[in-house]
Amino acid sequence: RIGERLEAQYAKWQQNRHGGSRGLKYKRALDPTEEEVRNVCTSMRRHAKNERLLFHYNGHGVPRPTSNGEIWLFDKDHTQYIPLSVGDLKAWIG
């Protein structure tokens, strides 16, 4: 539900700014693992080519980011949190 609201909000802002959606693409990754985040980021970068990407990390219910610049994702079994370096995220987004 949060993801749906964010999509609607971003679409509305984009519409107000440019008078249309300009082919905006969204990819939700709810409670993703590190592998899912990496796959989404690299796929979106490949399709966006030189266009801008927005990565929105909600982090609702997970620990706060660490002082080392890490955010928290689920492990592959969705049983515990694992840290993801923002540096790795930046490398995947490009």
N, C-alpha and C positions, 0 to 999 in steps of 0.2 A: 504494500500500500504506500509506503514511503517512496519507493521507486517510481510508482505511477504518478504521484504528486510532483515529484521532482521533474519528471519528463514533461508534464503539462506546464509547469512553471518555466522551464527552460524554453520550451516551444513558444510560450506566450512572450517571453522576453525577446526571443529572436524575431518573432513576428513584429513586435513593436519597433524593433530597431531597423529591420530591413523590409518590412512590408510583406513578408512571406517567410516560409520555413526554410527556403534555400536548400532543400534536401538534407536537412539535419538527420544524422543517424545516431541512435542511442543503442547502447548495449548494457543491459543490467547484469550485474553479477552479485546476486544476493548470497551472503555468507560464503564467499569464495575461498578456495584454497590458493596457495601461492601459484600453483601450476595454472589454475583457472585465470588468475589475475595476469600472469605472464602471457597466456594465450590471447586473452581479450586485448591487452595493451598492444602486443605485436601485430595482431590482426587489424585493430583499428588504425594503427600507424600506417600499415601497409596500404589500407584503403583510403586513408586521408591524404596520402602523399605528402605534399608540403603544407597542407592546411593545418589549422590549430586543432588541438585535442584538449578536451576538458576531462580531467579525472576527478570525480567527486567521491570522496571517501566519507561515509557517514560515521562509521565506527560506533553506532549505538549499541551499548551493552558490552563493549569490549574494553580492555584496559586502555588507559590514556597512552598516547605515543611516548616512546622512551626519550630520554635525554640524548641518546645516540642517533636520533632521527629514524626510529623504526615505528612502523604501524603494525597492528595485529591482525592476523588472518587465522583461519582454521587450518588444522592439519587435515590430511586426506580422509581421515575417519570422522571428522567434525567432533572430536572429543576434547581437544585442547587448542589453545591459542599458540601460534608461533609468530615470531617477529619477522617483518619484512623491511629491509633497508629502503629508505626513500631514494637512496642512490641507485639501487637496483631498479626500482620503479621508474625513475627518470631515464635510465638506460633503455628500458623496454618501450617507453613512450616516445623517446627520441628527442 
